[in-house]
Amino acid sequence: MKTIKLFSALAFILLLSNATLAQNDSEAKALVKQVLDKVESYDNLVIDFSYTLENKEQNVKQETRGDVSIKDEKYVLNLMGTTQIFDGKKIYTIVPEDDEVTISAYDEMDSDQITPSKMLTFYQEGYRFKMDVLQDVKGRKIQYVELIPMDSDNDMKQILLGIDKQTKHIFNLIQVQPDNTRVEFRVTKFKTNEPLSATHFQFQRSKYADYYINELD
């Protein structure tokens, strides 16, 4: 499913928790820790983002936008016309185009199921941090940190995490694949401690009475 594939990369951006910061450039380590501390201080996050996939050699460019709200382990993701809800136990994928809802249990041991609360866990033991370039983006100072894979078989050519030096928030994530395909997630709006309703992260079955409910677990 396209949403799941995109979300595995999006999760890389959204929540910085439980990261192992050993064996890293000391300056990069300090900067990432500031971002970690700041994100962990918020009760919730509401983020709008853009997604761009581009390969100039193949004349390919795809762009889309989405948004996600996060509180602890729970999230609601809207992307490519699909809504995905994780209530802490189950994942609900709602596809209005097909009038279908798929319900599946979250398996913590399944590496393909990456949630925002596990943003760093799937590379925390496989990457080192290194300071990269500092860029001026419309008056904002964006410091890039390179994520260097320890495994030579890693399928990414380069991974860069852009951090706004003033706010200590994530600005973007850039992944460069071996064929020079460039994938970028860019945060377009970052809100914190929003007045989310008590049912915001709950699946309301009554709203989808006319949908086909596909319960996998």
C-alpha positions as CSV (number, residue, x, y, z in Angstrom):
1,M,0.0,0.0,0.0
2,K,1.4,3.4,-1.0
3,T,0.5,5.0,2.3
4,I,2.4,2.5,4.3
5,K,5.5,2.8,2.1
6,L,5.5,6.5,2.4
7,F,4.8,6.4,6.1
8,S,7.8,4.2,6.8
9,A,10.0,7.1,5.5
10,L,7.8,9.7,7.1
11,A,8.2,8.1,10.5
12,F,11.9,8.8,10.1
13,I,11.0,12.5,10.5
14,L,8.3,12.8,13.0
15,L,9.5,11.7,16.4
16,L,12.9,11.7,17.9
17,S,12.9,9.3,20.9
18,N,15.1,6.5,22.3
19,A,18.0,7.3,20.0
20,T,21.4,5.9,20.7
21,L,23.8,8.8,20.3
22,A,27.1,7.1,21.0
23,Q,30.0,7.0,18.4
24,N,28.9,10.3,16.8
25,D,30.4,13.6,15.9
26,S,30.2,15.5,19.3
27,E,28.6,18.6,17.7
28,A,26.1,16.5,15.8
29,K,25.3,14.5,18.9
30,A,24.7,17.7,20.9
31,L,22.4,19.2,18.2
32,V,20.3,16.0,17.8
33,K,20.0,15.8,21.6
34,Q,18.6,19.3,21.7
35,V,16.0,18.2,19.1
36,L,15.2,15.1,21.1
37,D,14.7,17.0,24.4
38,K,12.5,19.6,22.7
39,V,10.2,17.0,21.0
40,E,9.8,15.0,24.2
41,S,8.7,18.1,26.0
42,Y,5.5,18.4,23.9
43,D,2.2,16.8,24.8
44,N,1.3,16.3,21.1
45,L,2.5,17.3,17.7
46,V,0.5,18.3,14.5
47,I,2.6,18.4,11.4
48,D,1.9,19.2,7.8
49,F,4.5,18.0,5.3
50,S,5.3,17.7,1.6
51,Y,6.8,14.6,-0.1
52,T,8.9,14.8,-3.2
53,L,10.4,11.9,-5.2
54,E,12.7,13.0,-8.0
55,N,15.2,11.4,-10.4
56,K,16.4,13.9,-13.0
57,E,18.2,11.3,-15.1
58,Q,14.9,9.4,-15.6
59,N,12.9,12.6,-15.8
60,V,10.7,11.5,-12.9
61,K,9.1,13.8,-10.3
62,Q,6.3,13.1,-7.9
63,E,4.9,15.4,-5.3
64,T,2.2,15.2,-2.7
65,R,1.2,16.6,0.7
66,G,0.0,15.2,4.0
67,D,-0.4,15.7,7.7
68,V,0.0,13.8,10.9
69,S,-1.0,14.3,14.5
70,I,0.9,12.4,17.2
71,K,0.5,11.8,20.9
72,D,2.8,9.3,22.6
73,E,2.5,6.1,20.5
74,K,-0.8,7.2,18.9
75,Y,-1.2,8.9,15.6
76,V,-3.5,10.0,12.8
77,L,-2.0,10.2,9.3
78,N,-3.6,11.7,6.2
79,L,-1.8,11.0,3.0
80,M,-2.7,10.4,-0.6
81,G,-6.5,10.3,0.1
82,T,-6.0,7.7,2.8
83,T,-6.3,8.1,6.6
84,Q,-4.4,5.8,9.0
85,I,-5.2,5.7,12.7
86,F,-3.1,4.0,15.4
87,D,-4.9,3.9,18.8
88,G,-2.0,2.2,20.6
89,K,-3.2,-1.3,19.8
90,K,-4.6,-1.5,16.3
91,I,-4.0,0.2,13.0
92,Y,-7.0,1.4,11.0
93,T,-6.4,2.2,7.3
94,I,-9.4,4.1,5.8
95,V,-9.6,4.3,2.0
96,P,-12.7,6.4,1.0
97,E,-12.1,5.8,-2.7
98,D,-12.8,2.1,-2.1
99,D,-15.2,2.5,0.8
100,E,-13.0,0.2,2.8
101,V,-11.4,0.1,6.2
102,T,-8.6,-2.4,7.0
103,I,-8.0,-3.2,10.7
104,S,-4.8,-4.9,11.8
105,A,-3.1,-5.4,15.1
106,Y,0.2,-3.6,15.7
107,D,3.1,-6.0,16.0
108,E,6.0,-4.4,17.8
109,M,8.4,-7.0,16.4
110,D,7.4,-6.4,12.8
111,S,10.1,-4.1,11.2
112,D,7.7,-3.1,8.4
113,Q,5.3,-1.5,10.9
114,I,7.0,1.8,11.8
115,T,5.1,4.3,13.9
116,P,6.1,7.9,14.6
117,S,7.0,7.0,18.2
118,K,9.7,4.7,16.7
119,M,11.2,7.2,14.3
120,L,14.8,6.6,15.3
121,T,14.6,3.0,16.5
122,F,15.0,1.4,13.1
123,Y,18.4,3.0,12.6
124,Q,19.5,3.8,16.2
125,E,22.0,0.9,16.1
126,G,23.0,1.2,12.5
127,Y,24.0,4.8,11.9
128,R,26.4,7.5,13.1
129,F,25.7,11.2,13.1
130,K,28.0,13.7,11.4
131,M,27.6,17.5,10.9
132,D,27.1,18.4,7.2
133,V,26.4,21.7,5.5
134,L,24.7,24.8,6.9
135,Q,22.2,26.4,4.5
136,D,20.2,29.6,4.4
137,V,16.6,28.7,3.4
138,K,14.5,31.9,3.1
139,G,16.2,33.4,6.1
140,R,16.2,30.2,8.2
141,K,19.5,28.6,9.1
142,I,19.2,24.9,8.4
143,Q,22.0,22.7,9.7
144,Y,22.2,19.3,8.1
145,V,23.3,16.2,9.9
146,E,24.4,13.2,7.8
147,L,23.3,9.8,8.9
148,I,26.1,7.4,8.1
149,P,25.1,3.7,7.8
150,M,27.4,1.3,9.6
151,D,26.3,-1.6,7.3
152,S,27.9,-1.4,3.9
153,D,24.8,-3.2,2.4
154,N,22.5,-0.3,3.4
155,D,20.3,0.6,0.4
156,M,20.6,4.3,0.9
157,K,23.4,6.3,-0.8
158,Q,23.0,9.2,1.6
159,I,20.6,10.4,4.3
160,L,20.5,14.0,5.5
161,L,18.4,15.4,8.4
162,G,17.8,19.1,8.2
163,I,17.4,20.9,11.6
164,D,16.3,24.5,12.1
165,K,19.1,26.0,14.3
166,Q,16.8,28.5,15.9
167,T,13.8,26.4,16.7
168,K,15.6,23.0,17.0
169,H,12.8,21.5,15.0
170,I,13.1,19.1,12.1
171,F,13.0,21.0,8.8
172,N,13.4,18.1,6.3
173,L,14.7,14.7,5.6
174,I,16.5,13.8,2.3
175,Q,17.2,10.3,1.2
176,V,19.4,9.6,-1.8
177,Q,19.1,6.1,-3.3
178,P,21.9,4.3,-5.2
179,D,20.2,5.2,-8.6
180,N,20.3,8.9,-7.5
181,T,16.6,9.0,-6.8
182,R,16.1,11.8,-4.3
183,V,13.3,11.5,-1.8
184,E,12.5,14.5,0.5
185,F,10.0,15.0,3.3
186,R,9.8,18.6,4.3
187,V,7.8,19.9,7.3
188,T,5.6,22.8,6.1
189,K,3.8,23.4,9.4
190,F,4.7,22.4,12.9
191,K,2.3,22.8,15.8
192,T,2.5,21.6,19.3
193,N,0.3,21.0,22.3
194,E,-2.9,21.4,20.3
195,P,-6.4,21.0,21.9
196,L,-7.1,17.6,20.4
197,S,-10.3,15.9,21.3
198,A,-10.5,12.8,23.6
199,T,-11.6,10.7,20.6
200,H,-9.1,12.1,18.1
201,F,-7.0,8.9,18.1
202,Q,-10.0,6.5,18.2
203,F,-11.6,4.8,15.2
204,Q,-15.3,5.7,15.1
205,R,-16.9,2.6,13.6
206,S,-20.3,4.3,13.3
207,K,-18.9,6.8,10.8
208,Y,-18.1,4.0,8.4
209,A,-21.3,2.0,8.5
210,D,-21.4,1.8,4.7
211,Y,-17.8,0.7,4.4
212,Y,-16.5,-2.8,4.0
213,I,-14.6,-3.6,7.2
214,N,-11.6,-5.9,6.6
215,E,-10.4,-7.2,10.0
216,L,-7.1,-9.0,9.5
217,D,-6.6,-9.8,13.2
